[in-house]
Amino acid sequence: MKWLLRKCTRCGAYTLRRDACPRCGGPVKVPHPPRFSPEDKYLKYRYMMKKLAGEIPEDC
């Protein structure tokens, strides 16, 4: 399923445009989170990348 709704990263306005925000001209992105699967093959790698980026404390 394609997501039609987009959210501006600058002002937070919602729009259907794919290229830029009609209010401020800022970039837009899909505001929906990715689907969750209990059989996630890449969970280990995402966890490692977050840990390396400092988003997760080292002692966890």
C-alpha positions in Angstrom: 0.0 0.0 0.0 1.3 3.4 -0.9 1.1 6.1 1.8 -0.3 9.4 0.4 0.0 11.6 3.5 3.3 13.4 4.0 4.5 15.6 6.9 6.9 18.6 6.6 10.1 18.2 8.6 10.4 22.0 9.2 6.9 23.3 10.1 5.1 20.0 10.9 2.2 20.6 8.4 0.6 17.6 6.7 0.2 17.6 3.0 -0.4 15.3 0.0 2.4 16.8 -2.0 5.4 14.6 -2.5 8.1 17.2 -3.4 7.9 20.0 -0.9 5.7 21.6 1.8 3.2 24.1 0.3 3.5 26.4 3.4 7.3 26.7 3.9 8.8 24.8 1.0 10.6 22.4 3.4 11.2 18.7 2.7 8.4 16.2 3.4 8.5 12.6 4.7 6.1 9.8 5.4 4.9 10.2 9.0 3.9 6.5 9.5 6.3 4.1 11.3 7.4 1.0 9.5 5.4 -2.2 10.0 6.3 -4.4 13.0 7.1 -8.0 12.5 8.0 -10.4 15.4 10.2 -12.2 12.9 12.3 -9.2 12.1 15.5 -10.3 10.4 17.3 -7.0 10.7 16.6 -6.1 14.4 20.1 -7.1 15.5 21.7 -4.7 12.9 19.4 -1.8 13.7 20.1 -2.2 17.4 23.9 -2.2 16.7 23.6 0.9 14.6 21.7 2.8 17.2 24.2 1.7 19.9 27.1 2.9 17.7 25.3 6.2 17.1 24.9 6.8 20.8 21.1 6.6 20.9 21.3 3.6 23.2 23.5 3.6 26.3 26.5 1.2 26.2 25.6 -0.7 29.3 22.3 -2.0 27.8 
